[in-house]
Amino acid sequence: MQLPRSKLLAIVCGGTFLGLSSVAAANIDTVDNEMLAMSGEFEVGNHETHLIASHKQDEQYRICVHKSRLSVPLKVIYDGKEDTISNGCTDFTAMNIKVEPAGKLSPDVVLFGKYERVHG
């Protein structure tokens, strides 16, 4: 069976549109995380890690998190060391800094926080 040219064009265009929207949907989380990073904010859920800094020399960063009744502490991994922040802000001096939940979050919960480079 051979399809008329107009139907074939509709199928190809429709398939292309669906493919592009799938790619766009897959990139929404990446775009959200990039926008948060540009404003000095992050969000991490279960099994997620967020890179705060990666430099060739030590830099000082202030990382802040607010405790809520559903949250767990934030684990900060910096230059091979680990620390946790339960509430408030803590300064870290390191070349590489990442954050992740320090425990298991409820399925629909993420940790929100802020960070900024501290200039001495």
DSSP file (Angstrom, degrees, kcal/mol; ACC not computed):
  #  RESIDUE AA STRUCTURE BP1 BP2  ACC     N-H-->O    O-->H-N    N-H-->O    O-->H-N    TCO  KAPPA ALPHA  PHI   PSI    X-CA   Y-CA   Z-CA
    1    1 A M              0   0    0      0, 0.0     2,-0.5     0, 0.0     0, 0.0   0.000 360.0 360.0 360.0 131.4    0.0    0.0    0.0
    2    2 A Q        -     0   0    0      0, 0.0     3,-0.1     0, 0.0     0, 0.0  -0.928 360.0-135.6-111.5 130.6    1.3    3.4   -1.0
    3    3 A L        -     0   0    0     -2,-0.5     5,-0.0     1,-0.1     0, 0.0  -0.555  28.4-103.2 -81.9 144.8    0.3    6.5    0.9
    4    4 A P     >  -     0   0    0      0, 0.0     4,-2.1     0, 0.0     3,-0.5  -0.335  35.1-111.4 -60.9 151.4   -0.7    9.7   -0.9
    5    5 A R  H  > S+     0   0    0      1,-0.2     4,-2.4     2,-0.2     5,-0.2   0.843 115.4  55.6 -56.0 -39.5    2.1   12.3   -0.8
    6    6 A S  H  > S+     0   0    0      1,-0.2     4,-1.8     2,-0.2    -1,-0.2   0.881 109.7  45.8 -65.2 -38.5    0.1   14.7    1.4
    7    7 A K  H  > S+     0   0    0     -3,-0.5     4,-2.3     2,-0.2    -1,-0.2   0.893 111.6  52.2 -71.2 -38.4   -0.5   12.0    4.1
    8    8 A L  H  X S+     0   0    0     -4,-2.1     4,-2.4     1,-0.2    -2,-0.2   0.914 109.5  49.4 -62.6 -43.1    3.2   11.0    4.0
    9    9 A L  H  X S+     0   0    0     -4,-2.4     4,-2.7     1,-0.2     5,-0.2   0.896 110.2  51.3 -62.6 -40.5    4.2   14.6    4.5
   10   10 A A  H  X S+     0   0    0     -4,-1.8     4,-2.7     2,-0.2    -2,-0.2   0.895 110.4  48.8 -63.4 -40.9    1.8   14.9    7.4
   11   11 A I  H  X S+     0   0    0     -4,-2.3     4,-2.7     2,-0.2    -2,-0.2   0.930 113.3  46.3 -65.5 -45.6    3.3   11.8    9.0
   12   12 A V  H  X S+     0   0    0     -4,-2.4     4,-2.3     2,-0.2    -2,-0.2   0.938 116.0  44.8 -63.5 -47.0    6.9   13.0    8.6
   13   13 A C  H  X S+     0   0    0     -4,-2.7     4,-2.5     2,-0.2    -2,-0.2   0.916 114.7  48.9 -63.8 -42.9    6.1   16.5    9.9
   14   14 A G  H  X S+     0   0    0     -4,-2.7     4,-2.7    -5,-0.2    -2,-0.2   0.912 111.9  48.8 -62.9 -42.8    4.1   15.1   12.8
   15   15 A G  H  X S+     0   0    0     -4,-2.7     4,-2.3     2,-0.2    -1,-0.2   0.887 111.2  50.1 -64.5 -38.9    6.8   12.6   13.7
   16   16 A T  H  X S+     0   0    0     -4,-2.3     4,-2.4     2,-0.2    -2,-0.2   0.923 111.2  48.7 -64.7 -43.9    9.4   15.4   13.6
   17   17 A F  H  X S+     0   0    0     -4,-2.5     4,-2.5     1,-0.2    -2,-0.2   0.928 112.1  48.4 -61.2 -45.7    7.3   17.6   15.8
   18   18 A L  H  X S+     0   0    0     -4,-2.7     4,-1.9     1,-0.2    -1,-0.2   0.898 111.4  50.7 -63.2 -39.1    6.8   14.8   18.3
   19   19 A G  H  X S+     0   0    0     -4,-2.3     4,-2.0     1,-0.2    -1,-0.2   0.912 110.9  48.3 -63.6 -42.5   10.5   14.0   18.3
   20   20 A L  H  X S+     0   0    0     -4,-2.4     4,-2.6     1,-0.2    -2,-0.2   0.892 110.6  50.5 -66.3 -39.2   11.4   17.6   19.0
   21   21 A S  H  X S+     0   0    0     -4,-2.5     4,-2.4     2,-0.2    -1,-0.2   0.846 108.6  53.0 -70.0 -30.0    8.9   17.9   21.8
   22   22 A S  H  X S+     0   0    0     -4,-1.9     4,-2.1     2,-0.2    -1,-0.2   0.917 110.7  46.9 -66.7 -41.9   10.3   14.8   23.4
   23   23 A V  H  X S+     0   0    0     -4,-2.0     4,-1.4     2,-0.2    -2,-0.2   0.924 112.6  50.0 -64.1 -43.5   13.8   16.3   23.3
   24   24 A A  H  X S+     0   0    0     -4,-2.6     4,-0.6     1,-0.2     3,-0.3   0.913 110.3  49.8 -61.7 -42.8   12.5   19.5   24.7
   25   25 A A  H >< S+     0   0    0     -4,-2.4     3,-0.8     1,-0.2     4,-0.5   0.884 108.7  52.8 -64.2 -37.9   10.7   17.7   27.5
   26   26 A A  H 3< S+     0   0    0     -4,-2.1     4,-0.4     1,-0.2     3,-0.3   0.799 109.7  49.6 -67.6 -27.5   13.8   15.8   28.4
   27   27 A N  H 3X S+     0   0    0     -4,-1.4     4,-2.6    -3,-0.3    -1,-0.2   0.510  84.3  89.7 -91.3  -4.2   15.9   19.0   28.6
   28   28 A I  H <X S+     0   0    0     -3,-0.8     4,-2.8    -4,-0.6     5,-0.2   0.922  88.4  48.7 -59.6 -45.9   13.5   20.9   30.9
   29   29 A D  H  > S+     0   0    0     -4,-0.5     4,-2.4    -3,-0.3    -1,-0.2   0.901 111.8  49.8 -61.2 -40.8   15.2   19.6   34.1
   30   30 A T  H  > S+     0   0    0     -4,-0.4     4,-2.2     2,-0.2    -1,-0.2   0.923 112.1  47.3 -63.5 -44.6   18.6   20.6   32.7
   31   31 A V  H  X S+     0   0    0     -4,-2.6     4,-2.6     2,-0.2    -2,-0.2   0.918 111.2  51.9 -63.7 -43.7   17.4   24.1   31.8
   32   32 A D  H  X S+     0   0    0     -4,-2.8     4,-2.4     1,-0.2    -2,-0.2   0.929 111.1  47.1 -57.9 -46.5   15.8   24.5   35.2
   33   33 A N  H  X S+     0   0    0     -4,-2.4     4,-2.3     1,-0.2    -1,-0.2   0.874 111.9  50.5 -65.1 -37.0   19.0   23.5   37.0
   34   34 A E  H  X S+     0   0    0     -4,-2.2     4,-2.1     2,-0.2    -1,-0.2   0.904 110.7  49.2 -67.2 -40.3   21.0   25.8   34.8
   35   35 A M  H  X S+     0   0    0     -4,-2.6     4,-1.1     2,-0.2    -2,-0.2   0.910 112.0  48.6 -64.5 -42.0   18.7   28.7   35.5
   36   36 A L  H ><>S+     0   0    0     -4,-2.4     5,-3.1     1,-0.2     3,-0.5   0.923 110.1  51.9 -61.9 -43.9   18.9   28.0   39.3
   37   37 A A  H ><5S+     0   0    0     -4,-2.3     3,-1.4     1,-0.2    -2,-0.2   0.881 104.5  56.1 -62.6 -38.4   22.7   27.8   39.1
   38   38 A M  H 3<5S+     0   0    0     -4,-2.1    -1,-0.2     1,-0.3    -2,-0.2   0.815 110.8  45.0 -64.1 -28.4   22.9   31.2   37.3
   39   39 A S  T <<5S-     0   0    0     -4,-1.1    -1,-0.3    -3,-0.5    -2,-0.2   0.380 121.6-107.0 -95.0   4.5   20.9   32.8   40.2
   40   40 A G  T < 5S+     0   0    0     -3,-1.4    75,-2.9    -4,-0.3     2,-0.3   0.810  81.8 118.3  76.9  29.8   23.0   31.0   42.9
   41   41 A E  E   < -A  114   0A   0     -5,-3.1     2,-0.3    73,-0.3    -1,-0.3  -0.859  39.0-173.5-124.5 160.5   20.3   28.5   43.8
   42   42 A F  E     -A  113   0A   0     71,-2.1    71,-2.0    -2,-0.3     2,-0.3  -0.974  12.1-160.1-146.4 160.9   20.0   24.7   43.7
   43   43 A E  E     -A  112   0A   0     -2,-0.3     2,-0.4    69,-0.2    69,-0.2  -0.982  13.1-177.1-140.7 136.5   17.5   22.0   44.2
   44   44 A V  E     -A  111   0A   0     67,-1.9    67,-3.1    -2,-0.3     2,-0.2  -0.997   1.7-174.4-135.1 139.2   18.4   18.3   44.8
   45   45 A G    >   -     0   0    0     -2,-0.4     3,-1.8    65,-0.2    65,-0.1  -0.469  50.9 -42.6-113.6-170.8   16.2   15.3   45.3
   46   46 A N  T 3  S+     0   0    0     63,-0.4    -1,-0.2     1,-0.3     3,-0.1  -0.294 128.7   6.6 -56.2 137.0   16.9   11.7   46.2
   47   47 A H  T 3  S+     0   0    0      1,-0.2     2,-0.4    54,-0.1    -1,-0.3   0.703 104.3 122.8  62.0  23.7   20.0   10.3   44.4
   48   48 A E    <   -     0   0    0     -3,-1.8     2,-0.4     2,-0.0    -1,-0.2  -0.907  41.3-167.5-116.3 145.7   20.8   13.8   42.9
   49   49 A T        -     0   0    0     -2,-0.4     2,-0.5    51,-0.1    51,-0.2  -0.986   6.5-155.5-128.0 139.8   24.0   15.7   43.3
   50   50 A H  E     -B   99   0A   0     49,-2.8    49,-2.3    -2,-0.4     2,-0.6  -0.972  14.2-135.6-119.0 127.1   24.5   19.4   42.3
   51   51 A L  E     +B   98   0A   0     -2,-0.5    47,-0.3    47,-0.2     3,-0.1  -0.701  24.6 174.4 -81.1 120.8   28.0   20.8   41.5
   52   52 A I  E     +     0   0A   0     45,-2.9     2,-0.3    -2,-0.6    46,-0.2   0.857  64.4   1.3 -90.7 -45.1   28.5   24.1   43.2
   53   53 A A  E     +B   97   0A   0     44,-1.8    44,-2.3     2,-0.0    -1,-0.3  -1.000  44.9 178.4-150.6 145.6   32.2   24.8   42.2
   54   54 A S  E     +B   96   0A   0     -2,-0.3     2,-0.3    42,-0.2    42,-0.2  -0.801  29.5 152.2-147.5 102.6   35.0   23.3   40.3
   55   55 A H  E     -     0   0A   0     40,-2.3     4,-0.1    -2,-0.3    -2,-0.0  -0.786  52.6-123.6-128.8 167.9   38.2   25.4   40.3
   56   56 A K  E    S+     0   0A   0     -2,-0.3     2,-0.3     2,-0.1    39,-0.1   0.542  98.7  30.4 -89.0  -9.5   42.0   24.9   40.0
   57   57 A Q  E    S-     0   0A   0     38,-0.1    37,-0.1    37,-0.1    -2,-0.1  -0.941 103.7 -73.2-141.7 164.6   42.5   26.7   43.3
   58   58 A D  E     -     0   0A   0     -2,-0.3     2,-0.3    35,-0.1    37,-0.2  -0.309  47.7-179.3 -61.1 137.4   40.6   27.1   46.5
   59   59 A E  E     -B   94   0A   0     35,-2.1    35,-2.3    -4,-0.1     2,-0.5  -0.963  24.8-123.0-132.8 150.6   37.6   29.4   46.5
   60   60 A Q  E     +BC  93 118A   0     58,-0.5    58,-3.0    -2,-0.3     2,-0.4  -0.846  30.0 179.7-101.6 130.4   35.3   30.3   49.3
   61   61 A Y  E     -BC  92 117A   0     31,-3.1    31,-3.0    -2,-0.5     2,-0.5  -0.969  21.6-144.2-127.2 143.1   31.6   29.7   49.0
   62   62 A R  E     -BC  91 116A   0     54,-2.8    54,-1.9    -2,-0.4     2,-0.5  -0.940  19.5-166.7-104.4 124.0   28.7   30.3   51.4
   63   63 A I  E     -BC  90 115A   0     27,-2.7    27,-2.2    -2,-0.5     2,-0.4  -0.952   4.8-170.9-116.7 129.8   26.0   27.6   51.2
   64   64 A C  E     +BC  89 114A   0     50,-3.2    50,-2.0    -2,-0.5     2,-0.3  -0.941   9.7 172.4-125.1 141.5   22.6   28.1   52.8
   65   65 A V  E     -BC  88 113A   0     23,-2.3    23,-2.3    -2,-0.4     2,-0.5  -0.993  21.9-139.4-144.1 145.5   19.7   25.8   53.4
   66   66 A H        -     0   0    0     46,-0.7     2,-0.3    -2,-0.3    46,-0.2  -0.913  20.7-128.8-109.4 130.6   16.5   26.2   55.3
   67   67 A K        +     0   0    0     -2,-0.5     2,-0.3    44,-0.1    20,-0.1  -0.544  28.4 178.5 -77.7 137.1   15.1   23.4   57.4
   68   68 A S    >   -     0   0    0     -2,-0.3     3,-1.0     4,-0.1     0, 0.0  -0.852  45.3-101.7-127.9 170.1   11.5   22.4   56.9
   69   69 A R  T 3  S+     0   0    0     -2,-0.3    -2,-0.0     1,-0.2    -1,-0.0   0.724 121.8  44.4 -67.1 -18.8    9.5   19.7   58.6
   70   70 A L  T 3  S+     0   0    0      2,-0.1    36,-0.5    35,-0.0    -1,-0.2   0.504  98.4  92.6-100.3  -6.5    9.9   17.4   55.5
   71   71 A S    <   -     0   0    0     -3,-1.0    33,-0.1    34,-0.1     3,-0.1  -0.348  57.4-148.6 -91.7 168.6   13.6   18.0   54.8
   72   72 A V        -     0   0    0      1,-0.1    -4,-0.1    31,-0.1    -2,-0.1  -0.798  42.2 -78.0-119.7 165.9   16.8   16.3   55.7
   73   73 A P        -     0   0    0      0, 0.0    29,-2.8     0, 0.0     2,-0.5  -0.188  46.8-112.9 -61.4 161.5   20.2   17.9   56.2
   74   74 A L  E     -ED  85 101A   0     11,-2.8    11,-2.3    27,-0.2     2,-0.5  -0.849  22.8-141.8 -97.8 129.4   22.2   18.9   53.2
   75   75 A K  E     -ED  84 100A   0     25,-3.4    25,-1.9    -2,-0.5     2,-0.5  -0.809  12.4-160.4 -92.1 129.0   25.5   16.9   52.6
   76   76 A V  E     -ED  83  99A   0      7,-3.4     7,-1.9    -2,-0.5     2,-0.6  -0.950   2.4-165.3-110.5 123.6   28.3   19.1   51.3
   77   77 A I  E     +ED  82  98A   0     21,-2.9    21,-2.5    -2,-0.5     2,-0.4  -0.942  16.9 168.2-111.0 118.1   31.2   17.2   49.6
   78   78 A Y  E >   -ED  81  97A   0      3,-2.2     3,-2.1    -2,-0.6    19,-0.2  -0.966  62.2 -26.5-141.0 120.2   34.3   19.3   49.2
   79   79 A D  T 3  S-     0   0    0     17,-1.2     3,-0.1    -2,-0.4    -1,-0.1   0.856 126.7 -44.4  46.7  47.1   37.8   18.2   48.2
   80   80 A G  T 3  S+     0   0    0      1,-0.3    -1,-0.3    16,-0.1     2,-0.3   0.461 120.9 101.4  83.0   0.9   37.4   14.7   49.6
   81   81 A K  E <   -E   78   0A   0     -3,-2.1    -3,-2.2     2,-0.0     2,-0.3  -0.728  55.6-149.1-112.2 165.0   35.7   15.8   52.9
   82   82 A E  E     +E   77   0A   0     -2,-0.3     2,-0.3    -5,-0.2    -5,-0.2  -0.985  18.7 163.8-134.9 147.0   32.1   15.8   53.9
   83   83 A D  E     -E   76   0A   0     -7,-1.9    -7,-3.4    -2,-0.3     2,-0.4  -0.949  23.8-133.4-149.1 164.6   30.0   18.0   56.2
   84   84 A T  E     -E   75   0A   0     -2,-0.3     2,-0.5    -9,-0.2    -9,-0.2  -0.942   4.2-156.8-126.1 150.6   26.3   18.6   56.7
   85   85 A I  E     +E   74   0A   0    -11,-2.3   -11,-2.8    -2,-0.4     3,-0.1  -0.990  11.8 175.8-122.3 120.0   24.1   21.7   57.0
   86   86 A S  S    S-     0   0    0     -2,-0.5     2,-0.3     1,-0.4    -1,-0.1   0.843  72.0 -11.7 -88.8 -39.1   20.8   21.3   58.8
   87   87 A N  S    S+     0   0    0    -21,-0.1    -1,-0.4   -20,-0.1   -21,-0.2  -0.955 109.3  15.3-162.5 139.5   19.7   24.9   58.8
   88   88 A G  E    S-B   65   0A   0    -23,-2.3   -23,-2.3    -2,-0.3     2,-0.3  -0.578  89.0 -44.9  95.3-157.2   21.4   28.2   58.0
   89   89 A C  E     -B   64   0A   0    -25,-0.2     2,-0.3    -2,-0.2   -25,-0.2  -0.880  40.8-176.1-122.5 148.3   24.6   29.0   56.2
   90   90 A T  E     -B   63   0A   0    -27,-2.2   -27,-2.7    -2,-0.3     2,-0.3  -0.996  21.4-131.2-140.6 141.7   28.1   27.6   56.3
   91   91 A D  E     -B   62   0A   0     -2,-0.3     2,-0.4   -29,-0.2   -29,-0.2  -0.748  21.7-171.1 -94.3 141.4   31.3   28.8   54.5
   92   92 A F  E     -B   61   0A   0    -31,-3.0   -31,-3.1    -2,-0.3     2,-0.6  -0.997  11.7-158.9-132.1 135.4   33.5   26.2   52.6
   93   93 A T  E     +B   60   0A   0     -2,-0.4     2,-0.3   -33,-0.2   -33,-0.2  -0.965  43.1 115.0-115.5 116.1   36.9   26.8   51.1
   94   94 A A  E     -B   59   0A   0    -35,-2.3   -35,-2.1    -2,-0.6     3,-0.1  -0.973  66.8-118.6-166.1 169.2   37.7   24.2   48.4
   95   95 A M  E    S+     0   0A   0     -2,-0.3   -40,-2.3     1,-0.3     2,-0.4   0.836 102.9  32.5 -85.5 -39.4   38.4   23.6   44.8
   96   96 A N  E     +B   54   0A   0    -42,-0.2   -17,-1.2    -3,-0.1     2,-0.4  -0.976  67.2 176.2-125.6 129.1   35.5   21.3   44.2
   97   97 A I  E     +BD  53  78A   0    -44,-2.3   -45,-2.9    -2,-0.4   -44,-1.8  -0.994   2.5 170.0-136.2 128.4   32.1   21.5   46.0
   98   98 A K  E     -BD  51  77A   0    -21,-2.5   -21,-2.9    -2,-0.4     2,-0.3  -0.937  14.6-153.4-130.6 155.7   29.0   19.4   45.5
   99   99 A V  E     +BD  50  76A   0    -49,-2.3   -49,-2.8    -2,-0.3   -23,-0.2  -0.956  19.5 156.4-130.2 151.7   25.8   19.0   47.5
  100  100 A E  E     - D   0  75A   0    -25,-1.9   -25,-3.4    -2,-0.3   -51,-0.1  -0.963  51.3 -73.5-160.3 162.4   23.2   16.3   47.9
  101  101 A P  E     - D   0  74A   0      0, 0.0   -27,-0.2     0, 0.0   -54,-0.1  -0.381  32.9-145.0 -62.2 141.6   20.6   15.2   50.4
  102  102 A A  S    S+     0   0    0    -29,-2.8     2,-0.3   -17,-0.1   -28,-0.1   0.461  79.6   9.1 -86.7  -1.7   22.2   13.7   53.6
  103  103 A G  S    S-     0   0    0    -30,-0.4     2,-0.4   -31,-0.0   -31,-0.1  -0.882 101.6 -55.9-157.4-173.0   19.3   11.2   53.9
  104  104 A K        -     0   0    0     -2,-0.3     2,-0.2   -58,-0.1    -2,-0.1  -0.654  48.4-155.4 -82.6 126.3   16.2    9.9   52.2
  105  105 A L        -     0   0    0     -2,-0.4   -34,-0.1     1,-0.1   -60,-0.0  -0.622  30.1 -93.9 -92.5 156.2   13.6   12.5   51.2
  106  106 A S    >   -     0   0    0    -36,-0.5     3,-2.0    -2,-0.2   -60,-0.2  -0.358  48.6-101.9 -60.4 153.6    9.9   11.8   50.7
  107  107 A P  T 3  S+     0   0    0      0, 0.0   -61,-0.1     0, 0.0    -1,-0.1   0.807 119.6  39.9 -54.4 -35.9    9.3   11.0   47.0
  108  108 A D  T 3  S+     0   0    0    -63,-0.1     2,-0.4     2,-0.0    -2,-0.1   0.169  98.4  98.1-100.4  18.8    7.8   14.5   46.1
  109  109 A V    <   +     0   0    0     -3,-2.0   -63,-0.4   -39,-0.1     2,-0.3  -0.875  44.2 179.2-113.1 139.2   10.3   16.5   48.2
  110  110 A V        -     0   0    0     -2,-0.4     2,-0.5   -65,-0.1   -65,-0.2  -0.940  29.4-118.0-127.9 155.6   13.5   18.3   47.1
  111  111 A L  E     -A   44   0A   0    -67,-3.1   -67,-1.9    -2,-0.3     2,-0.4  -0.826  26.9-160.4 -93.1 129.6   16.0   20.4   49.0
  112  112 A F  E     +A   43   0A   0     -2,-0.5   -46,-0.7   -46,-0.2     2,-0.3  -0.869  21.5 152.7-106.2 143.0   16.3   24.0   48.0
  113  113 A G  E     -AC  42  65A   0    -71,-2.0   -71,-2.1    -2,-0.4     2,-0.3  -0.952  31.1-129.1-156.3 177.0   19.3   26.2   48.9
  114  114 A K  E     -AC  41  64A   0    -50,-2.0   -50,-3.2    -2,-0.3     2,-0.3  -0.920  17.7-175.4-130.1 155.9   21.4   29.1   47.9
  115  115 A Y  E     - C   0  63A   0    -75,-2.9     2,-0.3    -2,-0.3   -52,-0.2  -0.992   2.0-177.6-148.3 155.2   25.1   29.6   47.4
  116  116 A E  E     - C   0  62A   0    -54,-1.9   -54,-2.8    -2,-0.3     2,-0.4  -0.993  32.8-110.8-150.5 149.0   27.4   32.4   46.6
  117  117 A R  E     - C   0  61A   0     -2,-0.3     2,-0.6   -56,-0.2   -56,-0.3  -0.687  33.2-141.3 -78.7 129.0   31.1   32.9   46.1
  118  118 A V  E     - C   0  60A   0    -58,-3.0     2,-0.6    -2,-0.4   -58,-0.5  -0.833   8.8-150.8 -97.6 121.1   32.6   34.9   49.0
  119  119 A H              0   0    0     -2,-0.6   -60,-0.0     1,-0.1   -58,-0.0  -0.824 360.0 360.0 -95.7 121.9   35.2   37.3   47.9
  120  120 A G              0   0    0     -2,-0.6    -1,-0.1   -60,-0.0    -2,-0.0   0.433 360.0 360.0 -91.6 360.0   37.8   37.9   50.7
